[in-house]
Amino acid sequence: MEPRDIEIFGALAEELHFGRTAERLHVSPSRVSQAIKKQERRIGAALFDRSSRRVELTPIGRRLFEDLQPMYHGMREGIDRATRAARGKTQVLRIGMINANHEDLRPLLDAFEARRPTCDLNIRYVGFNDPFGPIRTGAVDVQVAWLPVREADLTAHPDAG
């Protein structure tokens, strides 16, 4: 597999959505679909179960993702660090959101970036099926969620100011 194919596979395995994967990687959904079909032909098995309503990893796809995950994340982190450094950013704040429309928070995001110009904001989609998994595993640093949040191991702050 070529690095770009690994990146597409890894992003789709995380997003489980062709459109969000394409948006995240700045490619078309058809490019994502073509890359996955190419990988499936090469491996000889389906990596994802697809329907009009959902995308899920097959057992073979899950195994491949687990095997590639350390290298994929290392590659992604390296590219992210280089990109941030080129823009004068030295830190990143990963924000989890169930709603992918972060434009509602634009005034808050702009104010944060004005106060902390060396910090890059990274908005990540959080699925309804496991809304608090990414905050628990450290995949996101903070999460925007509807209140009340009644999770014994999480602390909710109703005020962003």
Secondary structure in CASP SS format (residue, H / E / C, confidence):
PFRMAT SS
TARGET T0000
AUTHOR 0000-0000-0000
METHOD secondary structure of the structure
MODEL  1
M C 1.00
E C 1.00
P H 1.00
R H 1.00
D H 1.00
I H 1.00
E H 1.00
I H 1.00
F H 1.00
G H 1.00
A H 1.00
L H 1.00
A H 1.00
E H 1.00
E H 1.00
L C 1.00
H C 1.00
F H 1.00
G H 1.00
R H 1.00
T H 1.00
A H 1.00
E H 1.00
R H 1.00
L H 1.00
H C 1.00
V C 1.00
S C 1.00
P H 1.00
S H 1.00
R H 1.00
V H 1.00
S H 1.00
Q H 1.00
A H 1.00
I H 1.00
K H 1.00
K H 1.00
Q H 1.00
E H 1.00
R H 1.00
R H 1.00
I H 1.00
G C 1.00
A C 1.00
A C 1.00
L C 1.00
F E 1.00
D E 1.00
R E 1.00
S C 1.00
S C 1.00
R C 1.00
R C 1.00
V E 1.00
E E 1.00
L E 1.00
T C 1.00
P H 1.00
I H 1.00
G H 1.00
R H 1.00
R H 1.00
L H 1.00
F H 1.00
E H 1.00
D H 1.00
L H 1.00
Q H 1.00
P H 1.00
M H 1.00
Y H 1.00
H H 1.00
G H 1.00
M H 1.00
R H 1.00
E H 1.00
G H 1.00
I H 1.00
D H 1.00
R H 1.00
A H 1.00
T H 1.00
R H 1.00
A H 1.00
A H 1.00
R C 1.00
G C 1.00
K C 1.00
T C 1.00
Q E 1.00
V E 1.00
L E 1.00
R E 1.00
I E 1.00
G E 1.00
M E 1.00
I C 1.00
N C 1.00
A C 1.00
N C 1.00
H H 1.00
E H 1.00
D H 1.00
L H 1.00
R H 1.00
P H 1.00
L H 1.00
L H 1.00
D H 1.00
A H 1.00
F H 1.00
E H 1.00
A H 1.00
R H 1.00
R C 1.00
P C 1.00
T C 1.00
C E 1.00
D E 1.00
L E 1.00
N E 1.00
I E 1.00
R E 1.00
Y E 1.00
V C 1.00
G C 1.00
F C 1.00
N C 1.00
D C 1.00
P C 1.00
F C 1.00
G H 1.00
P H 1.00
I H 1.00
R H 1.00
T H 1.00
G C 1.00
A C 1.00
V C 1.00
D C 1.00
V E 1.00
Q E 1.00
V E 1.00
A C 1.00
W C 1.00
L C 1.00
P C 1.00
V C 1.00
R C 1.00
E C 1.00
A C 1.00
D C 1.00
L C 1.00
T C 1.00
A C 1.00
H C 1.00
P C 1.00
D C 1.00
A C 1.00
G C 1.00
END
